[in-house]
Amino acid sequence: MERTALEPLLTVASVCGLLDVSRQTLYRIINDGQLVPIRVGRSPRFEQNELRRYIDRRRGEVAGP
């Protein structure tokens, strides 16, 4: 069985910085189900691929028909 390297999980602060949004806005995005965190204890963390998918979906909404 081949092992793959894990990418580091992103923190709330790092995702806020990458998206240039406030913590409140990020938690709104989470509560709306648009971005799904992984809980490490009580702290939400984010997979880089999940963040990329969120951004791609948002690009599709902006581009529109």
C-alpha positions as CSV (number, residue, x, y, z in Angstrom):
1,M,0.0,0.0,0.0
2,E,1.4,3.4,-1.0
3,R,1.5,6.1,1.6
4,T,0.8,9.7,0.6
5,A,2.2,12.7,2.4
6,L,-0.4,14.7,4.3
7,E,-0.7,18.4,3.6
8,P,-0.7,20.6,6.7
9,L,-4.2,21.6,7.8
10,L,-5.0,25.3,7.7
11,T,-6.1,27.3,10.8
12,V,-8.9,29.8,11.0
13,A,-6.4,32.6,11.0
14,S,-4.6,31.4,7.9
15,V,-7.8,30.8,5.9
16,C,-9.0,34.3,6.9
17,G,-5.7,35.7,5.6
18,L,-5.9,33.7,2.4
19,L,-9.5,34.7,1.7
20,D,-9.1,38.2,3.1
21,V,-12.2,37.9,5.2
22,S,-12.9,38.4,8.9
23,R,-13.3,35.5,11.4
24,Q,-17.0,36.4,11.5
25,T,-17.3,36.0,7.7
26,L,-15.4,32.7,7.8
27,Y,-17.7,31.3,10.5
28,R,-20.7,32.4,8.4
29,I,-19.3,30.5,5.4
30,I,-18.8,27.4,7.7
31,N,-22.3,27.7,9.2
32,D,-23.8,28.0,5.7
33,G,-22.1,24.7,4.8
34,Q,-20.0,26.2,2.0
35,L,-16.7,25.2,3.7
36,V,-16.4,22.2,5.9
37,P,-13.8,22.1,8.6
38,I,-12.1,19.2,10.3
39,R,-12.3,19.4,14.1
40,V,-9.0,18.9,15.9
41,G,-10.2,18.9,19.5
42,R,-12.5,21.9,19.5
43,S,-10.5,23.8,16.9
44,P,-11.6,23.9,13.2
45,R,-8.9,23.1,10.7
46,F,-9.2,23.1,6.9
47,E,-7.8,20.8,4.2
48,Q,-6.1,22.8,1.5
49,N,-8.0,20.8,-1.2
50,E,-11.3,21.8,0.5
51,L,-10.4,25.4,0.4
52,R,-9.4,25.1,-3.3
53,R,-12.8,23.5,-4.1
54,Y,-14.6,26.4,-2.2
55,I,-12.7,29.0,-4.2
56,D,-13.4,27.1,-7.5
57,R,-17.1,27.0,-6.7
58,R,-17.0,30.8,-5.9
59,R,-15.3,31.5,-9.2
60,G,-18.1,29.7,-11.0
61,E,-20.7,31.8,-9.3
62,V,-18.9,35.0,-10.2
63,A,-18.3,34.1,-13.8
64,G,-21.9,33.0,-14.3
65,P,-23.6,32.8,-17.7
